[in-house]
Amino acid sequence: MISGLHGLDVEELIDDWDSIRHGYFLGEHDETLLACVEELRRARAAEPRDPDAVAFFTFGLVLMYGHVMSDAESAAADQAVVALSAVASDPAVEHPVCDHENHPYDSEFGDFSDFDEHLESFPVLLSLLAGDSEYEWLDLNPNSNHPDAESHWRCPHNVAGFARSATTAIGPRPGKD
């Protein structure tokens, strides 16, 4: 179980974030987005840092990137982009080399043709990271028999890669308010 979840209802968070992604969330979108940003900040500031908590909240923000890109108020979108950019450029990730040739964000695990196809698997990924899942790591891509799927998905380089992809997709948001 992730230490940085502070008693949060993991299933509810995942459902809310996925609902925002699909456009049918009935709550306050920006409030939910900003709560995720704040939890990511806490996870990154924690000593010792729980990499699964950082991954969980980063992937939550990545899942909501479409809302940030097109519907979020400027202040909320700016905070989300700053948080994602911080993960994408984390010095702890930039310099150390991992043992993985490729990562899921660069489509090594299957026939993902675009960024949004990855997001279909994020509710499963998030539940696996939280340790509250009936799924297994290989369920993230049933077409792959990759022997070390868990290591690849949890890798800080993969987390940073998805954060970088989301910030690139969001791009500049001139005139949004």
C-alpha positions as CSV (number, residue, x, y, z in Angstrom):
1,M,0.0,0.0,0.0
2,I,1.3,3.5,-0.8
3,S,2.3,5.4,2.3
4,G,1.3,8.8,0.8
5,L,-2.4,8.2,0.3
6,H,-3.3,9.7,3.7
7,G,-6.5,7.6,4.1
8,L,-7.8,8.6,0.7
9,D,-10.4,6.4,-1.0
10,V,-8.3,5.0,-3.9
11,E,-11.2,3.6,-5.9
12,E,-13.1,6.9,-5.7
13,L,-10.0,8.9,-6.8
14,I,-9.4,6.6,-9.7
15,D,-13.1,6.7,-10.7
16,D,-13.2,10.5,-10.4
17,W,-10.0,11.0,-12.5
18,D,-11.3,8.6,-15.2
19,S,-14.7,10.3,-15.2
20,I,-13.0,13.7,-15.7
21,R,-11.1,12.1,-18.6
22,H,-14.3,10.9,-20.2
23,G,-16.2,14.1,-19.5
24,Y,-18.9,12.7,-17.3
25,F,-17.7,13.7,-13.8
26,L,-20.4,15.3,-11.8
27,G,-18.2,17.0,-9.3
28,E,-16.0,20.1,-9.5
29,H,-13.4,19.2,-12.1
30,D,-10.8,21.8,-11.2
31,E,-11.1,21.2,-7.4
32,T,-10.4,17.5,-8.1
33,L,-7.5,18.3,-10.4
34,L,-6.0,20.7,-7.8
35,A,-6.3,18.1,-5.0
36,C,-4.3,15.7,-7.2
37,V,-1.7,18.4,-7.8
38,E,-1.4,19.0,-4.0
39,E,-1.1,15.3,-3.3
40,L,1.7,15.0,-5.9
41,R,3.5,17.9,-4.3
42,R,3.2,16.2,-0.9
43,A,4.5,12.9,-2.3
44,R,7.5,14.6,-4.0
45,A,8.3,16.5,-0.8
46,A,8.0,13.5,1.6
47,E,11.1,12.2,3.2
48,P,11.7,9.4,2.4
49,R,10.0,9.8,-0.9
50,D,7.6,7.0,-1.8
51,P,8.1,6.5,-5.6
52,D,4.7,4.7,-5.9
53,A,2.9,7.7,-4.4
54,V,4.7,10.0,-6.8
55,A,3.8,7.7,-9.7
56,F,0.2,7.3,-8.5
57,F,-0.5,11.1,-8.4
58,T,1.5,11.8,-11.5
59,F,-0.5,9.2,-13.5
60,G,-3.7,10.7,-12.0
61,L,-2.7,14.1,-13.5
62,V,-1.7,12.4,-16.8
63,L,-5.1,10.8,-16.9
64,M,-6.8,14.2,-16.6
65,Y,-4.5,15.9,-19.2
66,G,-7.4,16.4,-21.6
67,H,-9.3,18.5,-19.1
68,V,-6.1,20.5,-18.4
69,M,-5.6,21.1,-22.1
70,S,-9.1,22.2,-23.0
71,D,-11.5,22.9,-20.0
72,A,-9.5,23.8,-16.9
73,E,-9.4,27.3,-15.6
74,S,-6.0,28.9,-16.3
75,A,-4.8,28.9,-12.7
76,A,-5.7,25.2,-12.2
77,A,-4.2,24.2,-15.6
78,D,-1.0,26.2,-14.8
79,Q,-0.6,24.4,-11.5
80,A,-1.1,21.0,-13.1
81,V,1.5,21.8,-15.8
82,V,4.0,23.0,-13.2
83,A,3.5,19.7,-11.2
84,L,3.9,17.5,-14.3
85,S,6.9,19.5,-15.5
86,A,8.5,19.0,-12.1
87,V,8.2,15.3,-12.4
88,A,9.3,15.3,-16.0
89,S,12.5,17.1,-15.1
90,D,13.2,15.6,-11.7
91,P,17.0,15.6,-11.3
92,A,16.8,12.2,-9.5
93,V,15.4,10.8,-12.7
94,E,17.3,12.6,-15.3
95,H,20.8,11.3,-14.5
96,P,20.6,7.8,-13.2
97,V,20.3,5.1,-15.8
98,C,17.8,2.3,-15.5
99,D,18.2,-1.2,-16.9
100,H,15.2,-0.9,-19.2
101,E,15.8,-0.5,-22.9
102,N,12.3,1.0,-23.4
103,H,9.3,1.9,-21.2
104,P,5.5,1.8,-21.7
105,Y,5.4,5.5,-22.4
106,D,7.4,4.9,-25.6
107,S,5.1,2.0,-26.7
108,E,7.6,-0.8,-26.0
109,F,4.8,-3.0,-24.5
110,G,2.5,-3.3,-27.5
111,D,0.7,-1.7,-30.3
112,F,-0.3,1.6,-28.7
113,S,-0.6,4.0,-31.5
114,D,-1.1,7.1,-29.5
115,F,-0.9,8.6,-26.0
116,D,-4.7,8.3,-25.4
117,E,-4.6,4.5,-25.9
118,H,-2.2,4.3,-23.0
119,L,-4.8,6.1,-20.8
120,E,-7.3,3.3,-21.3
121,S,-5.1,1.1,-19.0
122,F,-4.5,3.8,-16.3
123,P,-7.4,2.8,-14.0
124,V,-5.8,-0.7,-13.8
125,L,-2.3,0.8,-13.4
126,L,-3.4,3.1,-10.6
127,S,-5.1,0.3,-8.7
128,L,-2.0,-1.8,-9.1
129,L,0.2,1.0,-7.8
130,A,-2.1,1.5,-4.8
131,G,-1.9,-2.2,-4.0
132,D,-5.7,-2.4,-4.1
133,S,-6.3,-4.4,-7.2
134,E,-7.7,-7.7,-8.5
135,Y,-5.5,-7.2,-11.6
136,E,-1.9,-8.3,-12.3
137,W,0.8,-6.2,-14.0
138,L,0.5,-8.2,-17.2
139,D,-3.1,-7.2,-17.4
140,L,-2.0,-3.7,-18.5
141,N,-1.3,-5.1,-21.9
142,P,-2.6,-8.6,-22.5
143,N,-0.9,-8.8,-25.9
144,S,2.5,-8.7,-24.2
145,N,4.1,-11.4,-22.2
146,H,6.8,-9.0,-21.0
147,P,8.4,-10.8,-18.0
148,D,9.0,-7.6,-16.0
149,A,6.0,-5.4,-16.7
150,E,5.8,-4.2,-13.1
151,S,9.3,-2.9,-13.1
152,H,8.9,-1.1,-16.4
153,W,5.6,0.6,-15.4
154,R,7.0,1.6,-11.9
155,C,10.3,2.9,-13.3
156,P,10.8,6.6,-12.5
157,H,11.9,7.1,-16.1
158,N,8.5,5.8,-17.3
159,V,6.7,8.1,-14.8
160,A,8.8,11.1,-16.0
161,G,8.1,10.1,-19.6
162,F,4.4,10.1,-19.2
163,A,4.6,13.5,-17.4
164,R,6.6,14.9,-20.2
165,S,4.2,13.5,-22.8
166,A,1.2,15.1,-21.0
167,T,2.9,18.5,-20.8
168,T,3.8,18.3,-24.5
169,A,0.2,17.3,-25.4
170,I,-1.2,20.1,-23.2
171,G,1.1,22.7,-24.8
172,P,0.5,26.4,-24.5
173,R,-3.0,27.5,-23.4
174,P,-3.2,31.1,-24.6
175,G,-6.4,33.0,-23.7
176,K,-8.0,30.2,-21.6
177,D,-10.0,31.5,-18.7
